[in-house]
Amino acid sequence: MSRRTTTRLLAAVAAVVVLVVSWRLGFLEMFADPERMRDGLLDMGAVGYVVFVLAFVVFQALGIPLMAFVVGSAYVWPRPIAFALSLVGAMGAACLGFVFARFMARDWVAAKLPPRLLAIDKKIGERAFVTVFVVRLVFWGNPLIHLLFGISKVRFSQYFAACLAAYVPILGAGVWASGYAIDFIKGRPISQWAPYAVAVVAVLAIWKLYRMRKRVPEAPTSE
């Protein structure tokens, strides 16, 4: 058995162990219940920070949306603490995906990524930092981006610095916006905040439809 195969097996076993232990200890159920999650993490004190960051790193790298953890952190802790924990978790997930793609499953990742993402690697050239920064701003914490740059020619130091620079404004805005939204909703009947929620969902839906229409090529007109 080759060294790379052994590394892949160990990584897979480690991931399974983390999931099983999380399930047995009730962490998965806790994160499914916002009230229980908040009370449980606060009761843990500093250990709660570690539990949250580890969950952020592992599950965000596996595909859970980044903003789900950002909103969760703003629900549990004061905004400065929520921002710091979110930043550590997001950077950890980004590094985990990068290292996995570069050192454990390079060929497998290259075969699975969409061609349009692989094309980004050809445009990096001497502008690695700027490319990673812009792509991260556009795609946020998309796990495919972790993998893409893991198989690219970007150095880890460039990737780390660019992700950090991009995540600071993204997570800062996410934490503070989530905090204000949570403060607004607390203690108010649904009739007061539901119209705002519907408006936000409607705007996002319209924006999504607009993006989808732009991606659909126009049919050629016959003369």
KOLKOLTOR-60418 format. One line per field, with one value per residue (C-alpha): residue number from 1; residue in one letter; x, y, z. Coordinates in steps of 0.2 Angstrom, whole numbers, plus 2048, in hexadecimal, padded with zeros to 3 digits. Layout:
! KOLKOLTOR-60418
n = c(NUM,...) .
res = c(A,...) .
X = c(X,...) .
Y = c(Y,...) .
Z = c(Z,...) .
END
This chain:
! KOLKOLTOR-60418
n = c(1,2,3,4,5,6,7,8,9,10,11,12,13,14,15,16,17,18,19,20,21,22,23,24,25,26,27,28,29,30,31,32,33,34,35,36,37,38,39,40,41,42,43,44,45,46,47,48,49,50,51,52,53,54,55,56,57,58,59,60,61,62,63,64,65,66,67,68,69,70,71,72,73,74,75,76,77,78,79,80,81,82,83,84,85,86,87,88,89,90,91,92,93,94,95,96,97,98,99,100,101,102,103,104,105,106,107,108,109,110,111,112,113,114,115,116,117,118,119,120,121,122,123,124,125,126,127,128,129,130,131,132,133,134,135,136,137,138,139,140,141,142,143,144,145,146,147,148,149,150,151,152,153,154,155,156,157,158,159,160,161,162,163,164,165,166,167,168,169,170,171,172,173,174,175,176,177,178,179,180,181,182,183,184,185,186,187,188,189,190,191,192,193,194,195,196,197,198,199,200,201,202,203,204,205,206,207,208,209,210,211,212,213,214,215,216,217,218,219,220,221,222,223) .
res = c(M,S,R,R,T,T,T,R,L,L,A,A,V,A,A,V,V,V,L,V,V,S,W,R,L,G,F,L,E,M,F,A,D,P,E,R,M,R,D,G,L,L,D,M,G,A,V,G,Y,V,V,F,V,L,A,F,V,V,F,Q,A,L,G,I,P,L,M,A,F,V,V,G,S,A,Y,V,W,P,R,P,I,A,F,A,L,S,L,V,G,A,M,G,A,A,C,L,G,F,V,F,A,R,F,M,A,R,D,W,V,A,A,K,L,P,P,R,L,L,A,I,D,K,K,I,G,E,R,A,F,V,T,V,F,V,V,R,L,V,F,W,G,N,P,L,I,H,L,L,F,G,I,S,K,V,R,F,S,Q,Y,F,A,A,C,L,A,A,Y,V,P,I,L,G,A,G,V,W,A,S,G,Y,A,I,D,F,I,K,G,R,P,I,S,Q,W,A,P,Y,A,V,A,V,V,A,V,L,A,I,W,K,L,Y,R,M,R,K,R,V,P,E,A,P,T,S,E) .
X = c(800,807,80A,7FD,7F0,7F4,7F2,7E1,7DB,7E0,7D8,7C8,7C8,7CC,7BC,7B1,7B8,7B4,7A2,79F,7A6,79C,78C,78F,793,783,78C,782,772,777,77B,76A,762,766,761,76A,779,77B,778,784,792,791,791,7A1,7AA,7BB,7B8,7A8,7B4,7BE,7AE,7A7,7B7,7BA,7A8,7AA,7BA,7B4,7A2,7A6,7B3,7A7,79A,790,78D,79A,78C,783,791,793,781,782,791,788,77A,784,792,795,79A,7AD,7AE,7A3,7AE,7BE,7B7,7AF,7C0,7CA,7BD,7BC,7CF,7D0,7C4,7CD,7DD,7D6,7CF,7DF,7EA,7DE,7DF,7F1,7F8,7EB,7DF,7E7,7E2,7D1,7CD,7D3,7C8,7B9,7BA,7AF,7BA,7B5,7BD,7CC,7CE,7D2,7E2,7E8,7E5,7EF,800,809,7F9,7F6,7F1,7E5,7DD,7DA,7D4,7C7,7C1,7BF,7B5,7A9,7A7,7A9,7AC,7A8,7B1,7B5,7C0,7CA,7CD,7D0,7DF,7E5,7E9,7EF,800,7FC,807,7FF,806,7FE,7ED,7ED,7F0,7E3,7D6,7D9,7D8,7C7,7BF,7C2,7B5,7A9,7A8,7A8,799,791,793,78D,77F,779,77B,770,763,763,761,753,749,74B,73C,732,722,724,718,725,734,72C,72A,73C,741,735,73D,74E,74A,741,750,75C,750,74F,762,764,758,761,772,76A,763,774,77C,770,776,76A,762,768,75B,756,755) .
Y = c(800,811,81F,82A,81C,81A,82C,82C,81E,826,836,82D,823,834,83C,82D,82D,83F,83D,82E,836,846,83B,831,841,849,857,854,855,864,86E,86A,872,885,887,878,87C,88D,887,879,883,891,884,87C,88D,88D,87B,881,88B,87C,871,87F,882,86F,86D,87C,875,864,866,876,86D,85F,86B,873,886,892,89E,891,891,8A4,8A6,899,8A1,8B2,8AA,8A2,8AF,8C2,8C8,8CA,8B8,8B2,8BA,8B3,8A1,8A2,8A9,89B,88E,894,895,883,87C,885,87E,86D,86C,873,866,858,85C,85F,851,844,843,84E,843,83F,851,856,84A,84F,862,86B,871,883,883,87A,888,894,88C,890,8A3,8A4,8A8,8B5,8BB,8AD,8B7,8C2,8B3,8AA,8BA,8BE,8AC,8AA,8BB,8B4,8A2,8A5,894,888,878,876,885,87E,86F,879,883,873,86B,87C,884,890,88F,88C,89C,8A6,89C,89F,8B1,8B4,8AA,8B4,8C4,8BF,8B7,8C6,8D1,8C2,8BB,8CD,8D2,8C1,8C1,8D3,8D1,8C1,8C9,8D7,8CC,8C1,8D0,8D6,8C5,8C2,8C7,8CC,8C2,8BA,8C7,8D5,8CC,8C0,8CE,8D2,8C0,8BD,8CD,8C7,8B5,8BD,8C8,8B9,8AF,8BD,8BE,8AC,8AB,8B9,8B0,8A0,8AA,8B1,8A0,899,89C,8A4,899,89E,8A7,8A0,8AD) .
Z = c(800,7FB,807,7FE,7FF,812,815,80C,816,827,822,81E,82E,838,82F,834,846,848,841,84C,85C,858,856,866,871,86A,861,851,85A,863,854,84D,85C,85C,86F,874,86A,872,884,881,87A,887,895,88E,88F,886,881,877,86C,868,864,859,84F,84D,847,83B,834,831,82B,821,817,814,80C,81A,815,81E,823,82C,839,838,83D,84A,852,852,85B,869,86C,86C,85B,85E,864,856,849,850,851,840,839,841,83B,829,828,82F,822,814,819,81C,80B,803,80C,808,7F5,7F4,7FE,800,7F1,7E3,7D4,7DB,7DE,7CD,7C5,7CE,7CD,7C0,7B0,7B3,7C4,7BE,7B1,7BF,7C2,7B1,7B4,7C4,7BE,7C8,7D0,7DC,7EB,7E1,7D9,7E9,7F1,7E4,7E2,7F4,7F5,7E7,7ED,800,809,7FA,7FE,7EC,7ED,7FB,7EF,7E0,7E7,7EF,7DE,7D7,7D6,7E4,7F3,804,80B,7FD,7FE,811,810,803,80B,81B,813,80A,819,825,81C,817,829,831,827,82A,83D,83F,833,83B,84C,848,840,84F,85B,850,850,863,86D,85E,857,846,83F,841,839,82D,81F,820,81E,810,807,809,802,7F4,7EF,7F0,7E6,7D8,7D9,7D7,7C8,7C0,7C2,7BA,7AB,7A8,7A7,79B,789,77D,770,75E,754,743,735) .
END
